[in-house]
Amino acid sequence: MSVHKDLIKHAANQHETYQKFLALDQQREQYIEEAIELCKQGLPFSTDKINAVTNSINKINLRFIPTRQNVTGEMVQEFVKKL
C-alpha cells in the first residue's frame, strides 16, 4: 500500500510540475509576441523577460519537457523580416 501511495504522490508532483511548465511556456510565448509587435512597429524591445522565463523552463526536471532556446534580439528581427 505504501508503494501505491508513493506512486500517486509522484504522479501528482509530476502533474503539478507539468502544469507549471505549461504556464511558463504560455507566458514565454506572450513575451515573444510582445517583442515581435514592438519590433514590427520599429520600437525598442528586450528579450530579457523571454529569457528569464526560458531559464525557468529549462530548470524544470521532467524528462518529457523539451528545453527551450534563449532568444536574441537578432532572432526577433529576423523573424519579423520574414513576415
Secondary structure by P-SEA (a helix, b strand, c coil): caaaaaaaaaaaaaaaaaaaaaaaaaaaaaaaaaaaaaaaacccccaaaaaaaaaaaaacccccbbbbbbbcaaaaaaaaaac
